[in-house]
Amino acid sequence: MPNGKVCRYSYKTLEKWASEYKRGGIDALMPGTRLDKGVSRALNDVAIEEIYRLKEAFPRLNATRIYEQLLQGSFITKDVSVSAVQRFIKRNDLKTARNPNMRDRKAFEEACFGIMWQADTCHVCRITEGGVSRKVYCIMLIDDHSRLITGGGLFYNDNAYNFQKVLKQAVKMHILIWFGQRILRHPGERLVESGRQSDSNRARKLLSPGKQSD
């Protein structure tokens, strides 16, 4: 080849090229443009309409979920791969579909330390004590701005009492930082999952005069 690439062609291929050259000259040997370029051959018209409908109704729905919806609705069969749906969405620029009436959920970060603490509980492990297997919970607090772990502890129970212990300890440890930055005030906001352990009246009093976001 002119570019130095080595290619192998069968006798039938050369015979076909010779026949096309005799029929139409050099132009007949030029590669043609597919008539169905840009059109998915794996997806039928009904499936394509459903993809547009799903993207309009659910702009954040990814290709895999759309593929599952198409299968459940019998718009396609299992012979169609998820790659076909992904290619169609990419080629038709459906990834950037947006619903103007939908409010975007964007990442945020508070301006300085102490404005918001995030709290959560996770299951760590089980400990056998006195022949009894007990689950261990880790309750943690983290500052939104600095990502500093402001408090934490391991407990046998995930309840309001243990959460308040962690919160009190964190307030005592970081009160000097608040004094230097915010004239000795409590964190303005606490971001937690809804639950009895973090939604008790006592926990709310500890945060007063701040506010709580669930």
SENU-474765 format. One record per residue: x, y, z of N, C-alpha, C, O in turn. Coordinates in pm, whole numbers, plus 50000, padded with zeros to 5 digits. Last residue first. Example, Ala and Ser with C-alpha at 12.3 -4.5 7.8 and 13.67 -1.06 7.14 Angstrom:
2
n_x, n_y, n_z, ca_x, ca_y, ca_z, c_x, c_y, c_z, o_x, o_y, o_z
51285, 49775, 50708, 51367, 49894, 50714, 51290, 50003, 50787, 51341, 50114, 50804
51319, 49431, 50780, 51230, 49550, 50780, 51320, 49670, 50780, 51424, 49668, 50846
END
This chain:
214
n_x, n_y, n_z, ca_x, ca_y, ca_z, c_x, c_y, c_z, o_x, o_y, o_z
46787, 51737, 55699, 46777, 51592, 55688, 46798, 51552, 55543, 46793, 51433, 55511
46948, 51985, 55880, 46901, 51945, 55747, 46899, 51796, 55740, 47000, 51732, 55771
46896, 52220, 56140, 46925, 52081, 56101, 46870, 52056, 55963, 46760, 52100, 55930
47052, 52509, 56286, 46943, 52441, 56219, 46990, 52305, 56173, 47110, 52279, 56169
47132, 52674, 56599, 47155, 52638, 56459, 47034, 52571, 56400, 46925, 52575, 56458
47142, 52761, 56863, 47037, 52811, 56777, 47056, 52778, 56629, 47001, 52847, 56543
47101, 52405, 56899, 47038, 52537, 56906, 47145, 52644, 56930, 47233, 52620, 57013
47217, 52160, 56926, 47249, 52237, 56806, 47191, 52377, 56809, 47229, 52461, 56727
47114, 52054, 57155, 47259, 52071, 57147, 47297, 52161, 57032, 47399, 52230, 57038
46848, 52032, 57085, 46886, 52134, 57182, 47036, 52160, 57178, 47081, 52274, 57194
46859, 51811, 56914, 46820, 51940, 56860, 46862, 52054, 56953, 46906, 52159, 56908
46922, 51611, 57095, 47019, 51644, 56991, 46987, 51780, 56930, 47078, 51856, 56897
46683, 51610, 57241, 46809, 51647, 57309, 46916, 51686, 57207, 46990, 51781, 57229
46497, 51519, 57061, 46485, 51656, 57111, 46616, 51703, 57175, 46653, 51820, 57164
46647, 51331, 56789, 46587, 51343, 56921, 46583, 51488, 56963, 46656, 51572, 56909
46757, 51248, 56554, 46642, 51336, 56545, 46574, 51354, 56681, 46457, 51390, 56686
46943, 51052, 56554, 46992, 51187, 56524, 46879, 51289, 56526, 46904, 51407, 56501
46804, 50820, 56618, 46924, 50850, 56693, 46973, 50993, 56671, 47037, 51049, 56759
46593, 50802, 56437, 46564, 50839, 56575, 46688, 50884, 56649, 46682, 50974, 56732
46656, 50961, 56118, 46661, 50847, 56209, 46640, 50893, 56352, 46665, 51009, 56384
46779, 51068, 55808, 46667, 51066, 55901, 46674, 50941, 55988, 46695, 50831, 55939
47125, 51155, 55800, 47015, 51076, 55751, 46903, 51077, 55855, 46929, 51086, 55975
47235, 51500, 55826, 47231, 51360, 55870, 47120, 51288, 55797, 47032, 51351, 55738
47405, 51786, 55876, 47346, 51708, 55767, 47352, 51561, 55803, 47461, 51504, 55810
47361, 52076, 56055, 47404, 51936, 56068, 47332, 51855, 55961, 47209, 51856, 55955
47473, 52412, 56088, 47387, 52313, 56026, 47448, 52175, 56042, 47570, 52158, 56044
47638, 52580, 56237, 47511, 52630, 56189, 47418, 52522, 56138, 47296, 52538, 56144
47792, 52483, 56541, 47784, 52469, 56394, 47645, 52504, 56347, 47546, 52464, 56407
47776, 52753, 56789, 47766, 52614, 56748, 47764, 52604, 56596, 47737, 52703, 56529
48020, 53007, 56856, 47884, 52964, 56827, 47887, 52820, 56778, 47991, 52772, 56732
48248, 53200, 56913, 48194, 53097, 57001, 48047, 53063, 56973, 47960, 53088, 57057
48315, 53362, 56687, 48274, 53418, 56815, 48191, 53317, 56895, 48080, 53345, 56938
48424, 53227, 56468, 48283, 53262, 56464, 48229, 53314, 56597, 48108, 53311, 56619
48703, 53179, 56492, 48645, 53208, 56362, 48506, 53268, 56369, 48471, 53353, 56287
48775, 53134, 56757, 48863, 53215, 56672, 48797, 53258, 56543, 48832, 53362, 56489
48568, 52972, 56840, 48589, 53101, 56908, 48675, 53192, 56822, 48651, 53313, 56815
48601, 52745, 56685, 48484, 52830, 56662, 48505, 52969, 56723, 48464, 53070, 56665
48829, 52651, 56805, 48834, 52689, 56664, 48717, 52780, 56632, 48731, 52880, 56561
48734, 52593, 57057, 48834, 52699, 57042, 48846, 52745, 56898, 48870, 52862, 56870
48565, 52377, 57016, 48504, 52504, 57056, 48604, 52620, 57041, 48563, 52733, 57015
48632, 52119, 56958, 48654, 52219, 56854, 48597, 52356, 56890, 48583, 52442, 56803
48576, 51954, 57175, 48709, 51949, 57115, 48735, 52067, 57023, 48849, 52112, 57012
48307, 52001, 57234, 48409, 52036, 57332, 48547, 52043, 57270, 48627, 52129, 57307
48186, 51896, 57001, 48169, 52038, 57035, 48278, 52083, 57132, 48335, 52190, 57116
48257, 51626, 57022, 48305, 51705, 56909, 48295, 51855, 56938, 48386, 51931, 56905
48118, 51548, 57250, 48265, 51539, 57248, 48322, 51626, 57137, 48424, 51692, 57157
47855, 51585, 57161, 47907, 51663, 57275, 48060, 51665, 57274, 48122, 51769, 57294
47844, 51390, 56955, 47824, 51531, 56925, 47880, 51621, 57036, 47945, 51721, 57007
47881, 51151, 57094, 47976, 51189, 56989, 47967, 51339, 56961, 48068, 51406, 56946
47655, 51161, 57260, 47790, 51152, 57319, 47894, 51198, 57218, 47986, 51273, 57251
47449, 51156, 57074, 47469, 51277, 57154, 47606, 51278, 57221, 47667, 51384, 57236
47475, 50893, 56983, 47497, 51004, 56889, 47525, 51134, 56966, 47612, 51212, 56927
47403, 50755, 57213, 47541, 50745, 57165, 47573, 50856, 57064, 47685, 50907, 57061
47130, 50834, 57227, 47220, 50858, 57338, 47366, 50857, 57292, 47444, 50946, 57327
47010, 50743, 56990, 47025, 50886, 57013, 47125, 50916, 57124, 47199, 51014, 57115
47193, 50453, 56861, 47078, 50522, 56918, 47112, 50669, 56944, 47225, 50714, 56924
47314, 50171, 56803, 47299, 50288, 56716, 47174, 50363, 56765, 47064, 50340, 56715
47530, 50005, 57028, 47395, 50044, 56991, 47397, 50170, 56905, 47473, 50264, 56932
47792, 49966, 57078, 47712, 49846, 57057, 47571, 49879, 57011, 47499, 49792, 56960
48026, 50185, 56912, 47924, 50155, 57011, 47854, 50023, 56977, 47857, 49976, 56863
48290, 50409, 56862, 48238, 50275, 56836, 48143, 50237, 56949, 48174, 50255, 57067
48302, 50748, 56728, 48311, 50648, 56833, 48251, 50516, 56790, 48174, 50510, 56694
48376, 51096, 56668, 48348, 50960, 56627, 48361, 50864, 56744, 48423, 50895, 56846
48435, 51419, 56518, 48397, 51331, 56628, 48366, 51192, 56577, 48335, 51172, 56460
48541, 51545, 56298, 48528, 51622, 56422, 48488, 51536, 56541, 48507, 51578, 56655
48745, 51502, 56046, 48657, 51419, 56130, 48653, 51485, 56267, 48750, 51479, 56343
48746, 51750, 55795, 48804, 51703, 55921, 48702, 51618, 55996, 48586, 51658, 56008
48666, 51876, 55572, 48663, 51730, 55568, 48731, 51670, 55690, 48771, 51553, 55689
48629, 52148, 55569, 48767, 52099, 55584, 48779, 51948, 55566, 48890, 51897, 55547
48343, 52164, 55519, 48443, 52245, 55448, 48582, 52182, 55451, 48645, 52165, 55347
48204, 51977, 55680, 48182, 51984, 55535, 48293, 52057, 55462, 48333, 52016, 55353
48339, 51758, 55919, 48313, 51897, 55881, 48307, 51908, 55729, 48392, 51855, 55658
48177, 51469, 56041, 48282, 51526, 55956, 48242, 51668, 55917, 48126, 51695, 55887
48124, 51212, 56276, 48092, 51348, 56234, 48208, 51402, 56152, 48324, 51383, 56188
48008, 50873, 56321, 48111, 50971, 56285, 48049, 51105, 56250, 47936, 51112, 56201
47981, 50568, 56474, 47911, 50694, 56454, 48017, 50803, 56434, 48104, 50822, 56518
47975, 50233, 56412, 48067, 50348, 56412, 47985, 50474, 56380, 47927, 50485, 56272
47877, 49946, 56595, 47840, 50058, 56510, 47944, 50169, 56523, 47994, 50196, 56632
47885, 49596, 56611, 47951, 49721, 56648, 47915, 49828, 56545, 47921, 49804, 56424
47690, 49329, 56747, 47724, 49414, 56633, 47783, 49546, 56684, 47738, 49601, 56784
47798, 49044, 56928, 47732, 49175, 56927, 47781, 49257, 56809, 47900, 49256, 56776
47762, 48724, 57054, 47806, 48801, 56938, 47727, 48931, 56930, 47604, 48929, 56926
47863, 48601, 57363, 47753, 48663, 57289, 47811, 48747, 57174, 47899, 48830, 57196
48069, 48516, 57522, 47997, 48414, 57447, 47881, 48467, 57365, 47808, 48390, 57303
48177, 48753, 57610, 48104, 48670, 57704, 48020, 48563, 57635, 47914, 48525, 57684
48163, 48870, 57291, 48198, 48909, 57428, 48111, 48829, 57524, 47988, 48837, 57521
48254, 48908, 56966, 48203, 48809, 57061, 48254, 48843, 57200, 48375, 48843, 57224
48154, 49153, 56742, 48250, 49116, 56846, 48183, 49016, 56940, 48071, 49037, 56987
48130, 49244, 56401, 48068, 49180, 56517, 48177, 49134, 56613, 48280, 49083, 56570
48161, 49569, 56246, 48190, 49426, 56258, 48106, 49369, 56371, 48022, 49437, 56430
48028, 49817, 56152, 48171, 49787, 56139, 48196, 49636, 56138, 48247, 49582, 56040
47788, 50007, 55996, 47810, 49881, 56067, 47954, 49838, 56044, 47998, 49824, 55929
47772, 50363, 56044, 47797, 50244, 55961, 47819, 50122, 56050, 47863, 50134, 56165
47615, 50678, 56038, 47647, 50557, 56114, 47672, 50443, 56018, 47599, 50427, 55920
47690, 51031, 56013, 47638, 50903, 55962, 47684, 50790, 56052, 47777, 50804, 56131
47687, 51380, 55947, 47691, 51268, 56041, 47632, 51143, 55977, 47538, 51150, 55898
47852, 51685, 55883, 47778, 51572, 55829, 47796, 51452, 55923, 47906, 51426, 55972
47823, 52021, 55972, 47881, 51890, 56000, 47791, 51783, 55942, 47669, 51791, 55952
47874, 52354, 55872, 47795, 52230, 55858, 47880, 52109, 55893, 47994, 52097, 55849
48037, 52549, 55978, 47903, 52586, 55931, 47815, 52462, 55919, 47696, 52466, 55951
48295, 52463, 56046, 48194, 52475, 56150, 48055, 52513, 56105, 47962, 52510, 56185
48505, 52640, 55818, 48487, 52534, 55916, 48372, 52567, 56012, 48354, 52681, 56054
48347, 52792, 55528, 48451, 52778, 55629, 48414, 52668, 55729, 48304, 52611, 55723
48157, 52760, 55320, 48267, 52856, 55305, 48379, 52837, 55406, 48495, 52863, 55374
48061, 52428, 55211, 48044, 52548, 55291, 48172, 52633, 55289, 48281, 52583, 55260
47990, 52305, 54895, 48088, 52307, 55004, 48071, 52438, 55079, 48067, 52545, 55019
47817, 52082, 54672, 47834, 52209, 54742, 47941, 52192, 54850, 47976, 52081, 54889
47699, 51957, 54360, 47784, 51943, 54477, 47804, 52080, 54542, 47807, 52181, 54472
47355, 51984, 54265, 47497, 52011, 54246, 47574, 51992, 54376, 47520, 52010, 54485
47088, 51889, 54099, 47149, 51866, 54230, 47300, 51878, 54212, 47363, 51791, 54152
46868, 52102, 53916, 46990, 52021, 53924, 47036, 52007, 54068, 47025, 52100, 54148
46524, 52080, 53876, 46631, 52147, 53949, 46751, 52055, 53961, 46739, 51942, 54010
46349, 52086, 53575, 46407, 52003, 53681, 46524, 52077, 53745, 46612, 52129, 53677
46265, 52221, 53359, 46185, 52237, 53480, 46241, 52158, 53598, 46187, 52164, 53708
46430, 52148, 53150, 46444, 52284, 53205, 46367, 52305, 53334, 46398, 52397, 53410
46605, 51860, 53133, 46468, 51904, 53154, 46475, 52043, 53218, 46522, 52055, 53332
46841, 51770, 52887, 46810, 51833, 53014, 46663, 51872, 53019, 46606, 51913, 52918
47083, 51571, 52728, 46941, 51608, 52742, 46916, 51663, 52881, 46964, 51608, 52981
47331, 51487, 52670, 47320, 51622, 52722, 47176, 51666, 52739, 47149, 51784, 52762
47301, 51241, 52558, 47362, 51247, 52690, 47342, 51383, 52754, 47337, 51395, 52877
47217, 51253, 52303, 47112, 51248, 52404, 47168, 51250, 52545, 47092, 51260, 52642
47354, 51261, 52058, 47377, 51363, 52160, 47265, 51369, 52263, 47223, 51477, 52304
47345, 51053, 51887, 47236, 51150, 51875, 47240, 51256, 51985, 47145, 51332, 52004
47562, 50900, 51964, 47560, 50957, 51829, 47454, 51065, 51812, 47470, 51157, 51732
47484, 50823, 52228, 47603, 50905, 52205, 47599, 50974, 52070, 47629, 51093, 52060
47256, 50669, 52184, 47248, 50787, 52270, 47366, 50880, 52247, 47350, 51002, 52246
47364, 50466, 52020, 47258, 50551, 51969, 47248, 50680, 52051, 47232, 50788, 51995
47551, 50346, 52191, 47597, 50412, 52068, 47492, 50508, 52015, 47524, 50618, 51971
47379, 50242, 52388, 47481, 50341, 52425, 47529, 50418, 52302, 47546, 50539, 52307
47233, 50058, 52239, 47163, 50171, 52301, 47263, 50280, 52336, 47234, 50399, 52317
47440, 49883, 52174, 47362, 49946, 52067, 47288, 50068, 52119, 47281, 50170, 52051
47524, 49789, 52420, 47614, 49876, 52344, 47540, 49949, 52233, 47573, 50063, 52200
47335, 49611, 52499, 47331, 49742, 52562, 47422, 49840, 52490, 47400, 49961, 52496
47212, 49435, 52205, 47304, 49456, 52318, 47288, 49595, 52375, 47234, 49685, 52311
46950, 49230, 52109, 47005, 49365, 52102, 47091, 49389, 52225, 47047, 49365, 52338
46854, 48991, 52194, 46954, 48988, 52087, 47020, 49125, 52070, 47133, 49134, 52023
46648, 49034, 52364, 46781, 49018, 52425, 46891, 49007, 52320, 47009, 49013, 52354
46452, 49287, 52193, 46477, 49152, 52243, 46617, 49146, 52302, 46696, 49240, 52289
46254, 49581, 52261, 46365, 49511, 52197, 46373, 49371, 52256, 46307, 49340, 52355
46022, 49636, 52387, 46053, 49718, 52271, 46169, 49657, 52192, 46181, 49678, 52071
45933, 49518, 52621, 45932, 49437, 52496, 45951, 49524, 52372, 45902, 49490, 52264
45973, 49648, 52856, 45857, 49688, 52778, 45844, 49616, 52646, 45755, 49646, 52568
46211, 49534, 52937, 46091, 49509, 53016, 45965, 49544, 52939, 45862, 49478, 52954
46386, 49641, 52741, 46364, 49497, 52752, 46234, 49465, 52826, 46157, 49380, 52784
46370, 49913, 52801, 46330, 49865, 52667, 46304, 49715, 52668, 46210, 49668, 52603
46475, 49916, 53059, 46336, 49956, 53037, 46285, 49908, 52902, 46169, 49868, 52890
46739, 49842, 53006, 46655, 49755, 53089, 46507, 49787, 53070, 46424, 49696, 53066
46819, 50064, 52856, 46820, 49931, 52795, 46731, 49835, 52873, 46656, 49757, 52815
46803, 50258, 53053, 46714, 50267, 52937, 46704, 50132, 52868, 46597, 50090, 52826
47011, 50172, 53218, 46874, 50171, 53269, 46772, 50179, 53156, 46667, 50116, 53162
47226, 50214, 53038, 47199, 50080, 53092, 47057, 50069, 53145, 46988, 49970, 53120
47224, 50489, 52988, 47195, 50395, 52880, 47160, 50256, 52931, 47074, 50188, 52875
47056, 50670, 53260, 47169, 50631, 53176, 47130, 50522, 53077, 47018, 50471, 53080
46857, 50947, 53326, 46855, 50802, 53308, 46968, 50761, 53214, 46975, 50810, 53101
46826, 51216, 53344, 46946, 51158, 53405, 46951, 51006, 53393, 47043, 50943, 53446
46578, 51279, 53227, 46703, 51321, 53162, 46828, 51254, 53217, 46926, 51238, 53144
46301, 51142, 53187, 46403, 51118, 53289, 46541, 51152, 53230, 46613, 51062, 53188
46152, 51237, 52970, 46088, 51224, 53101, 46190, 51212, 53214, 46169, 51265, 53323
46343, 51230, 52768, 46270, 51354, 52793, 46206, 51352, 52933, 46207, 51453, 53004
46429, 50971, 52775, 46527, 51076, 52801, 46460, 51210, 52829, 46511, 51292, 52904
46190, 50837, 52710, 46252, 50816, 52840, 46351, 50926, 52874, 46357, 50972, 52988
46148, 50927, 52447, 46048, 50954, 52550, 46109, 50942, 52689, 46084, 51025, 52776
46373, 50827, 52314, 46352, 50972, 52321, 46253, 51008, 52431, 46271, 51107, 52502
46317, 50555, 52349, 46441, 50612, 52404, 46426, 50764, 52418, 46462, 50821, 52521
46081, 50526, 52204, 46078, 50505, 52348, 46202, 50563, 52415, 46194, 50615, 52526
46175, 50566, 51946, 46078, 50660, 52002, 46072, 50648, 52154, 46060, 50749, 52225
46335, 50337, 51925, 46397, 50469, 51919, 46303, 50575, 51977, 46347, 50665, 52049
46143, 50135, 51929, 46241, 50143, 52037, 46308, 50280, 52041, 46333, 50334, 52149
46012, 50192, 51689, 45937, 50199, 51814, 46033, 50212, 51933, 46007, 50288, 52026
46212, 50148, 51497, 46158, 50283, 51515, 46084, 50297, 51648, 46092, 50402, 51712
46470, 49928, 51635, 46360, 49962, 51545, 46304, 50100, 51580, 46343, 50161, 51679
46816, 49888, 51645, 46698, 49941, 51712, 46591, 49976, 51610, 46617, 50045, 51512
47018, 49808, 51475, 46975, 49714, 51578, 46844, 49757, 51645, 46770, 49673, 51696
47077, 50015, 51311, 47020, 49897, 51246, 46968, 49797, 51349, 46885, 49711, 51317
47041, 50356, 51351, 47070, 50231, 51418, 47001, 50116, 51347, 46880, 50120, 51324
47183, 50587, 51134, 47060, 50519, 51173, 47095, 50386, 51236, 47173, 50309, 51178
47421, 50680, 51044, 47357, 50752, 51153, 47228, 50692, 51201, 47168, 50740, 51297
47361, 50559, 50720, 47458, 50617, 50812, 47386, 50702, 50917, 47302, 50785, 50884
47226, 50416, 50529, 47169, 50417, 50664, 47267, 50474, 50767, 47259, 50442, 50886
47381, 50430, 50304, 47252, 50499, 50303, 47191, 50510, 50442, 47114, 50602, 50470
47729, 50487, 50327, 47614, 50403, 50359, 47486, 50486, 50361, 47484, 50598, 50413
47916, 50600, 50053, 47858, 50633, 50184, 47736, 50546, 50208, 47650, 50533, 50121
48181, 50404, 49898, 48057, 50480, 49901, 48009, 50506, 50042, 48055, 50444, 50138
48515, 50419, 49790, 48419, 50373, 49892, 48297, 50463, 49896, 48310, 50586, 49897
48583, 50384, 49441, 48585, 50469, 49561, 48481, 50419, 49660, 48370, 50381, 49621
48547, 50243, 49213, 48629, 50180, 49316, 48635, 50262, 49445, 48686, 50215, 49547
48411, 50402, 49044, 48339, 50285, 49095, 48416, 50216, 49206, 48359, 50139, 49284
48597, 50584, 48956, 48497, 50628, 49053, 48422, 50510, 49115, 48375, 50519, 49229
48742, 50454, 48760, 48805, 50469, 48891, 48704, 50511, 48998, 48721, 50479, 49116
48478, 50272, 48587, 48602, 50345, 48594, 48651, 50357, 48737, 48609, 50282, 48825
48252, 50112, 48575, 48237, 50253, 48610, 48365, 50331, 48622, 48362, 50447, 48664
48320, 49857, 48465, 48184, 49909, 48457, 48177, 50060, 48478, 48104, 50129, 48407
48586, 49813, 48514, 48541, 49805, 48374, 48403, 49869, 48357, 48372, 49926, 48253
48576, 49828, 48793, 48653, 49928, 48717, 48610, 49930, 48570, 48601, 50037, 48509
48430, 49602, 48860, 48373, 49733, 48889, 48445, 49843, 48811, 48383, 49940, 48769
48613, 49403, 48779, 48482, 49409, 48716, 48417, 49546, 48737, 48355, 49601, 48646
48826, 49453, 48951, 48847, 49463, 48807, 48714, 49478, 48734, 48703, 49555, 48639
48705, 49398, 49197, 48752, 49533, 49168, 48772, 49554, 49018, 48738, 49659, 48964
48658, 49121, 49168, 48545, 49212, 49185, 48586, 49355, 49151, 48511, 49427, 49085
48920, 49026, 49156, 48831, 49004, 49041, 48711, 49099, 49046, 48667, 49151, 48943
49007, 49088, 49409, 49071, 49154, 49294, 48984, 49141, 49170, 48974, 49233, 49089
48838, 48913, 49552, 48832, 49057, 49575, 48892, 49133, 49457, 48834, 49231, 49410
48919, 48664, 49460, 48783, 48709, 49431, 48767, 48859, 49451, 48693, 48925, 49378
49176, 48641, 49568, 49161, 48651, 49422, 49022, 48705, 49385, 49009, 48783, 49291
49210, 48850, 49864, 49184, 48724, 49793, 49168, 48749, 49644, 49150, 48862, 49599
49478, 49037, 49997, 49346, 49032, 49937, 49330, 48900, 49862, 49425, 48848, 49804
49661, 49178, 50262, 49639, 49060, 50179, 49496, 49058, 50127, 49402, 49076, 50205
49888, 49449, 50315, 49754, 49391, 50319, 49746, 49270, 50227, 49818, 49263, 50127
50106, 49657, 50482, 50096, 49532, 50405, 49957, 49472, 50424, 49915, 49448, 50537
50168, 50004, 50451, 50096, 49896, 50517, 50085, 49774, 50426, 50058, 49788, 50307
50271, 50215, 50313, 50365, 50117, 50366, 50298, 50001, 50437, 50366, 49908, 50480
50094, 50375, 50188, 50137, 50418, 50321, 50232, 50318, 50387, 50270, 50335, 50502
50036, 50239, 49951, 50116, 50362, 49946, 50166, 50407, 50083, 50271, 50472, 50092
50085, 49881, 50000, 50000, 50000, 50000, 50089, 50124, 50000, 50203, 50118, 50044
END
